[in-house]
Amino acid sequence: MYYDDDRFHPVSRLYRKRFPRLVSDHVFDKLRTVDMALGELVAMLNDAETPPEVIAEAWESETELKELVLLLQWHRPLHVSIVVDEAREQERVVTVYEPYPSEWTADYRRRR
């Protein structure tokens, strides 16, 4: 996962949608593996009652920020990688996956 990259820095802040969201074809494949519908993922990303948390971020360029978002509202914790593109005024959901418990702290916020 991208989190291994030295460019990523741990953070802890609420995720908030800033621009219209695009979803990559890869995300649809990954959603099938976790048995989730796109509508469920979008609902969790937009959940004001239990807002998702950005746990790591990295600047890809001067205008693109990659965020690793933790979702705890699902049956199991999920990580969602989102690129926020300021120049294009859009967000791209790149991937979603279940983090391996052996690779993450008990709260799934930091890699071991």
Summary of the structure (lengths in Angstrom):
residues: 112
radius of gyration: 13.1
end to end distance: 13.6
largest distance: 37.4
contacts: 307
relative contact order: 0.25
helix: 21%
strand: 38%
